[in-house]
């Protein structure tokens, strides 16, 4: 096969579970000029090559070393490189012949710090999309991670290292798709950008950027969106990384262009391993992790304007967006067990996570807003577990669904509620655990993320699960022959429930998507008043550090088999009763000892007399 830059040779896939085959091209270059002295530069289009390029297997991914790597198989530097801007194409015979297939440009997750497209399972991609029946061409791409991809030493300065390089990489890959995808049977005007977790967040940010206008026609976001960007995002972590790499020190003046450019020049001389190891060291020493993207401004920036302004200027396109029922449960350290294994809600941790969840929302009376949060989330375990998820996932996604609907976009909202996943796996992969579904668990059925060994039940569920997504990618409408998927109606707050009975049949449409979260938010606005967005990362970083410490030293709550905690009032009464009983017992012991001592003294007096 010939691309604009030269000949390539791919391969035919193995038969999928449903006897489907695809055509695979892995490791096709889409960008260059990002390594060595060109580190922190924008990627450039690739030059032509003379020989036939072997693209039968994955090329090395973008280099990283982060504690965000929770995968079952840790990557090593032999699998990674700095010069990593490559795409992977999954297509079919039908698409190659007809050249009119829809395209899914899917962005991998990993908190902008880890992983790559090799996390996806080829059999899953072929069986779900890249076959003669589904007729979808799938594109995945490497993009720079960590400091390499999201450096920000001072957002106020015009530096030679732009912010949001990883996002620029993905736009460069999308431009490559526009020029090349017809060769693989894809239609460049039918491109859906999507992802899960941080991949969904990046897809959202790309959809807002003027740099990506005209590069996509639909958006698919799974467990991720962005409603706020810090203007000084990652400045603290990136400066610490530079110090760790011995390119800066505590005396460095970060407001002087000359000094910061000297730091960048130094960082360009370091090996890639030193850079990523310095990031890992900062994570360990300071409990600080990079977030990735940050707000930038100007003609040469990625966003150019505030994201709120960009949202109002967006092109109207179909949107499919949703979450898992449990998501991250990041506030789980609130729920503790005492010596008798009784579950209770830790009041100090509850207050902390309420403060943390509202760190991006500046109310006139912040303590009042925190009190509203405490009252709502102390009701039961499930509410306490959703404190962070309410403001990070559920409420922003409802807000986005309402806003997109008001602008005229057809919106398809879903919630992945399938909690019997253990039946679908023969081994305990890091996602096949109790209390499913959590963030990322649905991706195992979508792209096969870190799939592990599966049972026949998995294939049955996957086949039923994927149809609504295939329909959306192909038609811009998620309804199928077997499932009616209505567009979002803000008055009903309706959504498509993804769950399965024994016959792998889904319940379909329901009303009241995460209604408890919505009630809490409405109550917060009613009693707490309006708020402004916090554009400074300082508070977020501080709370993130404390959050990591809590999870390190205090994550003792095991979710399976939990019972409802004893309410605060009842626990207080029990505690007071227990104290009273102990006091009575103590006084009784003292009284007994005093009586015994008195009798002994009287006996002694009699003897002496």
C-alpha positions in Angstrom: 0.0 0.0 0.0 1.2 3.5 -0.7 0.8 6.6 1.4 1.8 10.1 0.5 5.2 9.6 2.1 6.0 6.1 0.7 5.1 2.4 0.6 3.9 0.6 3.7 3.3 -3.1 4.4 0.7 -4.2 7.0 -0.8 -7.5 7.8 -4.1 -9.3 8.1 -5.4 -9.9 11.6 -6.2 -13.2 13.2 -9.8 -14.3 13.2 -11.8 -12.6 16.0 -14.2 -14.4 18.3 -17.0 -13.9 15.8 -14.8 -14.9 12.9 -14.1 -11.4 11.7 -10.9 -10.2 10.2 -9.3 -6.8 9.8 -6.3 -5.3 8.2 -3.7 -3.9 10.5 -1.1 -1.1 10.0 0.8 -0.2 13.2 3.6 2.4 13.6 3.0 4.7 10.7 4.9 8.0 11.3 2.7 11.2 11.4 5.2 13.6 12.9 8.8 14.2 13.6 11.3 16.8 15.1 10.5 16.4 18.8 13.7 14.7 20.2 17.1 15.8 21.4 17.7 19.5 20.8 14.2 19.8 19.3 12.6 18.6 22.5 9.6 20.7 23.5 9.1 21.8 19.8 5.9 21.4 17.9 5.9 18.2 15.8 6.4 18.6 12.0 5.1 16.6 9.1 7.2 13.6 8.2 9.5 13.4 5.2 9.2 10.8 2.5 10.9 7.4 2.9 12.4 5.3 0.0 12.0 1.7 1.2 8.8 -0.2 2.0 8.0 0.6 5.6 7.1 -2.5 7.7 4.1 -1.5 9.8 3.0 -5.0 11.0 3.6 -4.4 14.7 3.5 -1.6 17.3 6.4 0.8 17.3 7.8 1.9 20.6 5.4 4.2 22.6 6.2 7.6 24.0 8.6 7.4 26.9 7.3 7.8 30.4 7.9 6.8 34.0 5.0 7.6 36.4 3.2 6.2 39.3 0.0 6.5 37.2 1.1 3.3 35.5 -1.2 0.8 37.1 -1.3 -1.6 34.2 -0.8 -5.4 34.7 2.5 -5.3 32.8 4.8 -2.4 33.5 6.5 -0.8 30.5 10.2 -0.5 30.3 12.5 1.9 28.4 13.1 -0.8 25.8 9.5 -0.4 24.7 9.5 3.4 24.7 11.2 6.2 22.9 11.2 10.0 22.6 10.7 10.0 18.8 7.3 8.4 19.1 4.7 10.2 16.9 3.1 7.2 15.2 -0.4 6.1 14.3 -2.0 2.7 14.1 -4.8 1.9 11.6 -7.4 -0.9 11.8 -9.5 -1.3 8.7 -11.3 -4.0 6.7 -11.5 -5.4 3.2 -14.9 -3.7 2.7 -13.5 -0.3 3.7 -10.5 -0.6 1.4 -12.7 -1.4 -1.5 -15.5 1.2 -0.9 -13.4 3.9 0.8 -16.5 5.4 2.5 -16.2 4.1 6.1 -16.7 6.1 9.2 -13.5 6.7 11.3 -13.0 6.5 15.0 -10.0 8.5 16.3 -9.6 7.1 19.8 -7.3 8.6 22.4 -5.8 6.4 25.1 -6.1 7.2 28.8 -3.3 7.3 31.5 -3.7 10.7 33.2 -1.5 12.2 30.4 1.4 10.5 32.2 1.4 6.9 31.1 0.4 4.1 28.6 -0.1 4.2 24.9 -2.2 2.6 22.1 -0.6 -0.8 22.8 -3.0 -1.0 25.9 -5.8 -1.8 23.4 -6.6 -5.3 22.4 -6.5 -6.1 18.7 -9.1 -8.8 18.7 -11.6 -6.5 20.4 -11.0 -3.6 17.9 -11.4 -5.9 15.0 -14.5 -7.7 16.3 -16.1 -4.4 17.4 -15.2 -2.1 14.5 -12.6 -3.0 11.9 -14.6 -5.6 10.0 -16.8 -6.0 7.0 -20.0 -5.7 9.1 -19.3 -2.7 11.4 -17.4 -0.9 8.7 -15.4 1.5 10.9 -11.8 2.4 10.5 -10.1 2.8 13.9 -7.1 5.2 14.4 -5.0 5.3 17.5 -2.0 7.6 18.0 1.0 8.1 20.3 1.2 11.5 21.8 3.9 12.9 24.1 3.3 12.4 27.9 4.4 14.0 31.1 6.9 16.8 30.9 7.7 15.9 27.3 4.1 16.6 26.3 2.7 19.1 28.8 5.5 21.3 30.0 4.6 24.6 31.7 7.3 26.5 33.5 5.5 29.8 33.4 2.3 30.4 31.5 2.8 34.2 31.5 6.0 34.1 29.5 6.4 33.6 25.7 8.8 30.6 25.8 10.3 28.3 23.1 8.4 25.4 24.8 4.7 25.8 24.1 2.2 24.4 26.6 -0.1 21.5 25.7 2.3 19.8 23.2 0.5 16.5 23.6 -2.7 18.2 22.4 -0.8 19.7 19.5 0.5 16.2 18.7 -3.1 14.8 18.5 -4.2 17.6 16.2 -1.2 16.9 14.0 -2.4 13.3 13.9 -5.9 14.4 13.0 -4.6 16.5 10.2 -2.7 13.4 9.0 -6.0 11.5 9.1 -7.6 14.1 6.9 -4.9 13.6 4.3 -4.4 9.9 4.5 -7.4 8.0 5.8 -9.0 7.6 2.4 -6.1 5.3 1.5 -7.3 2.9 4.3 -10.9 3.2 3.3 -12.0 5.9 5.7 -14.1 9.0 4.9 -12.3 12.2 6.2 -15.7 14.0 6.7 -16.9 11.2 9.0 -14.4 11.3 11.8 -15.4 10.7 15.4 -12.9 11.8 18.1 -13.2 10.0 21.4 -11.5 8.4 24.4 -12.0 7.2 27.9 -10.9 8.9 31.1 -8.1 11.4 30.4 -8.5 10.4 26.7 -12.0 11.7 26.8 -10.8 14.9 28.5 -8.3 15.4 25.7 -11.0 14.7 23.1 -13.1 17.4 24.8 -10.3 19.9 24.7 -9.5 19.2 21.1 -13.2 19.7 20.2 -12.9 23.2 21.8 -9.7 24.3 20.2 -9.7 26.5 17.0 -6.7 24.4 15.9 -9.0 21.4 15.4 -11.8 23.0 13.5 -13.0 20.9 10.6 -11.1 17.8 11.7 -14.0 15.8 13.1 -17.8 15.5 12.8 -18.8 13.7 16.0 -17.6 13.4 19.6 -17.6 10.3 21.9 -16.5 10.8 25.6 -16.4 8.0 28.1 -15.9 9.0 31.7 -14.3 12.3 31.1 -14.8 16.0 30.4 -13.2 19.3 31.4 -15.0 22.3 32.9 -12.1 24.3 34.2 -8.5 24.9 33.2 -5.8 26.3 35.5 -3.8 29.3 34.1 -0.8 28.1 36.0 -1.4 24.4 35.6 1.5 22.2 36.5 3.9 25.1 37.1 4.7 23.8 40.6 5.4 20.2 39.5 7.3 21.1 36.4 9.6 23.4 38.2 10.3 20.7 40.8 11.1 18.3 37.9 13.6 20.8 36.5 15.2 21.1 39.9 15.3 17.3 40.2 17.0 17.1 36.8 19.6 19.6 38.0 18.5 22.2 35.5 17.2 24.6 38.1 17.5 25.3 41.8 15.6 27.1 44.5 17.2 30.4 43.5 15.9 30.2 39.9 13.8 33.3 39.0 10.9 31.8 37.1 9.6 35.2 36.0 12.7 36.0 33.9 12.6 34.8 30.3 16.4 34.4 30.2 16.6 32.2 33.2 13.6 30.0 32.2 15.1 29.6 28.7 18.3 28.5 30.3 16.4 25.8 32.2 14.8 24.7 28.9 18.2 24.5 27.2 19.5 22.4 30.0 16.5 20.1 29.9 17.1 19.6 26.2 20.6 18.2 26.9 19.3 15.6 29.3 18.6 12.0 28.3 14.9 11.1 28.0 15.4 8.7 30.9 16.6 11.5 33.2 13.6 13.6 32.3 11.0 10.9 33.0 12.9 9.6 36.1 12.9 13.1 37.5 9.1 13.3 37.1 8.8 10.0 39.0 11.1 11.2 41.7 8.9 14.4 42.2 5.8 12.2 42.4 7.5 10.2 45.2 9.1 13.0 47.1 6.3 15.5 47.1 3.2 13.6 46.4 2.6 15.8 43.3 1.4 14.5 40.0 1.1 16.5 36.7 -2.4 17.1 35.5 -1.3 17.7 31.9 -3.2 20.3 30.0 -3.4 24.0 31.1 -5.0 27.2 29.9 -2.9 29.1 27.3 -3.5 32.2 25.3 -2.4 33.9 22.0 -2.4 33.1 18.3 0.2 30.4 18.7 -1.4 28.8 21.7 -3.6 25.7 21.6 -6.7 27.3 23.1 -6.2 31.0 22.3 -9.2 31.9 24.6 -10.9 30.8 27.8 -12.5 27.5 27.3 -15.9 28.9 28.3 -15.7 31.3 25.3 -14.6 28.5 23.1 -17.6 26.3 24.2 -20.0 29.1 23.0 -18.2 29.1 19.6 -18.2 25.4 19.0 -19.6 23.8 15.9 -22.8 21.8 16.5 -22.0 18.1 16.2 -23.5 14.9 17.6 -22.3 14.1 21.1 -22.3 10.7 22.9 -21.2 11.0 26.5 -21.5 8.9 29.6 -20.0 7.4 32.8 -19.8 4.3 34.8 -22.0 3.9 37.8 -19.2 4.1 40.4 -16.5 6.0 38.6 -13.3 6.7 40.7 -14.7 6.5 44.3 -11.7 8.7 45.1 -13.2 9.6 48.5 -13.3 6.0 49.7 -11.0 6.7 52.7 -14.0 8.5 54.3 -15.4 5.0 55.0 -13.6 3.2 57.7 -14.0 0.1 59.9 -13.5 0.1 63.7 -12.0 -2.8 65.8 -15.3 -4.6 65.6 -15.3 -4.3 61.8 -18.3 -1.9 61.9 -18.4 0.5 59.0 -18.5 4.2 59.8 -18.0 7.5 58.1 -14.8 9.3 59.3 -15.9 12.9 59.9 -12.5 14.5 59.4 -12.0 12.7 56.1 -15.6 13.7 55.1 -14.9 17.4 55.7 -11.6 17.1 53.8 -13.1 15.6 50.7 -15.9 18.1 50.7 -13.4 20.8 50.7 -11.3 19.1 48.0 -14.4 18.5 45.8 -15.2 22.2 45.9 -11.7 23.5 45.4 -12.5 24.7 41.9 -15.7 26.5 42.9 -15.2 29.7 44.9 -18.4 30.6 46.8 -19.0 33.8 48.7 -19.2 31.6 51.8 -17.0 28.6 51.2 -17.6 27.1 54.6 -21.3 27.1 54.1 -20.9 25.3 50.7 -18.7 22.7 52.5 -21.3 22.2 55.2 -24.0 21.5 52.5 -21.6 18.9 51.0 -21.1 17.3 54.4 -24.8 17.1 55.1 -25.6 15.5 51.8 -22.7 13.0 51.7 -23.0 11.8 55.3 -26.4 10.1 54.6 -24.9 6.8 53.5 -21.9 5.0 52.2 -22.8 5.4 48.5 -23.1 9.2 48.8 -19.9 9.5 50.7 -18.1 7.5 48.0 -19.3 9.9 45.3 -18.1 13.2 46.7 -15.2 13.7 44.2 -17.2 12.0 41.4 -20.1 14.3 41.8 -18.1 17.4 40.9 -15.5 15.7 38.6 -17.8 13.5 36.5 -21.6 13.4 37.1 -22.4 17.1 37.5 -20.1 18.4 34.7 -21.4 15.8 32.3 -25.0 16.7 33.1 -24.1 20.3 32.6 -22.4 19.6 29.3 -25.4 17.5 28.1 -27.8 20.4 28.9 -25.6 23.0 27.3 -24.9 21.0 24.1 -28.7 20.3 23.8 -29.4 24.0 24.2 -27.0 24.8 21.3 -28.8 22.3 19.1 -26.5 19.3 19.3 -28.1 15.9 19.5 -26.8 14.4 22.7 -26.8 10.7 23.7 -26.2 10.2 27.4 -25.5 6.8 28.9 -24.6 5.2 32.2 -22.7 1.9 32.4 -24.3 0.0 35.3 -23.2 -3.6 34.7 -22.0 -5.0 38.0 -21.5 -8.7 37.2 -18.1 -8.3 35.4 -16.4 -11.0 37.4 -18.4 -13.6 35.4 -16.7 -12.3 32.3 -13.1 -13.0 33.3 -11.2 -16.1 34.2 -8.5 -14.2 36.1 -8.5 -11.3 38.5 -7.3 -8.5 36.2 -6.8 -5.2 37.9 -10.3 -4.1 36.7 -12.2 -7.3 37.4 -12.9 -6.6 41.1 -15.9 -6.3 43.3 -18.2 -3.3 43.4 -18.1 -2.7 39.6 -18.5 -0.8 37.5 -15.7 1.8 38.2 -14.0 4.2 35.9 -12.4 2.4 32.9 -14.3 -0.9 33.4 -16.5 -0.4 30.3 -13.4 0.2 28.2 -12.6 -3.5 28.4 -15.6 -4.1 26.2 -15.0 -1.1 24.0 -11.3 -1.3 23.1 -10.2 -4.3 25.3 -8.0 -2.1 27.6 -5.7 -4.5 29.6 -8.3 -7.2 28.9 -6.7 -10.3 30.4 -8.3 -13.8 30.0 -12.1 -13.8 29.4 -15.0 -16.2 29.4 -17.6 -16.9 26.8 -19.9 -14.6 28.8 -17.6 -11.7 28.0 -18.0 -12.1 24.3 -21.8 -12.3 24.7 -21.9 -9.1 26.7 -19.4 -7.3 24.4 -21.5 -8.1 21.3 -24.7 -6.6 22.9 -22.8 -3.6 24.4 -21.0 -2.3 21.3 -24.0 -1.9 19.0 -25.1 1.5 20.2 -21.6 2.9 19.9 -21.2 1.5 16.4 -24.5 3.1 15.4 -23.5 6.5 16.8 -20.1 6.4 15.0 -21.7 5.4 11.7 -24.9 7.4 11.8 -24.6 10.1 14.5 -27.6 8.3 16.2 -27.1 5.7 18.9 -30.4 3.9 18.3 -30.2 0.4 16.9 -32.5 -2.3 15.6 -32.7 -3.8 19.2 -32.3 -0.7 21.3 -34.0 2.7 21.2 -31.6 5.4 22.4 -33.4 8.7 22.8 -31.7 12.0 22.6 -31.1 13.8 25.9 -34.0 15.8 27.3 -33.0 18.1 30.2 -36.5 18.0 31.7 -36.3 14.2 32.0 -32.5 14.0 32.6 -32.9 10.7 30.6 -30.2 8.3 29.7 -29.5 4.9 28.3 -28.8 2.3 31.0 -26.1 -0.1 29.9 -26.7 -3.2 32.0 -27.4 -6.8 31.0 -29.7 -9.6 32.2 -28.8 -13.3 31.7 -29.7 -13.0 28.0 -27.5 -10.0 27.6 -30.5 -7.8 27.0 -30.1 -4.1 28.1 -32.9 -2.2 30.0 -32.6 0.8 27.7 -33.9 4.3 28.5 -34.4 5.6 32.0 -35.0 9.0 33.6 -33.0 10.6 36.4 -29.3 10.2 35.5 -27.4 10.3 38.8 -30.3 12.1 40.3 -28.8 12.3 43.8 -25.8 14.2 42.4 -28.0 16.6 40.5 -30.2 17.2 43.7 -27.0 17.9 45.6 -25.7 20.4 43.0 -29.1 22.2 42.8 -29.2 22.4 46.6 -25.6 23.7 46.6 -26.5 26.5 44.2 -29.8 27.3 46.0 -28.3 27.5 49.5 -24.6 28.2 48.7 -25.2 30.8 46.0 -23.3 31.3 42.8 -19.6 30.7 42.5 -16.6 31.6 40.4 -14.2 29.1 38.9 -10.8 28.9 40.6 -8.1 29.3 37.9 -5.1 28.9 40.2 -3.8 25.4 40.8 -2.3 26.0 44.2 -5.2 24.8 46.3 -5.8 21.8 44.0 -2.1 20.7 44.4 -2.2 21.1 48.2 -5.4 19.0 48.5 -4.1 16.4 46.0 -1.0 15.9 48.1 -3.1 15.3 51.2 -5.4 13.0 49.2 -2.5 10.8 48.2 -1.3 10.7 51.8 -4.8 9.6 52.9 -4.8 6.8 50.4 -1.3 5.7 51.4 -1.9 5.6 55.1 -5.6 5.4 55.6 -7.1 3.4 52.7 -8.4 0.6 55.0 -11.9 0.3 53.7 -12.6 -2.7 51.6 -15.8 -2.2 49.7 -17.1 -5.8 49.2 -19.6 -6.9 51.8 -20.0 -3.5 53.4 -22.9 -2.6 55.6 -24.5 0.8 56.1 -22.5 2.8 58.6 -24.1 3.7 62.0 -25.5 7.3 61.7 -23.5 10.0 63.3 -26.2 10.7 66.0 -26.5 7.1 66.9 -22.7 6.7 67.0 -22.5 9.7 69.3 -25.0 8.2 71.7 -23.3 4.8 71.6 -20.0 6.5 72.3 -21.4 8.5 75.2 -23.0 5.4 76.7 -19.8 3.5 76.4 -17.9 6.3 78.1 -20.5 6.5 80.9 -20.3 2.7 81.5 -16.5 2.9 81.6 -16.6 5.8 84.1 -19.0 3.9 86.4 -16.8 0.8 86.2 -13.7 2.8 86.9 -15.3 4.5 90.0 -16.5 1.1 91.2 -13.0 -0.3 91.0 -11.6 2.7 92.9 -14.3 2.4 95.5 -13.6 -1.3 96.0 -9.9 -0.6 96.3 -10.6 2.1 98.8 -12.8 -0.1 100.9 -10.3 -2.9 100.9 -7.5 -0.5 101.9 -9.7 1.0 104.7 -10.4 -2.5 106.1 -6.8 -3.4 106.0 -5.8 -0.2 107.9 -8.4 -0.9 110.6 -7.2 -4.4 110.9 -3.7 -3.1 111.3 -4.7 -0.6 114.0 -6.3 -3.4 116.0 -3.2 -5.5 115.8 -0.9 -2.7 117.0 -3.2 -2.0 119.9 
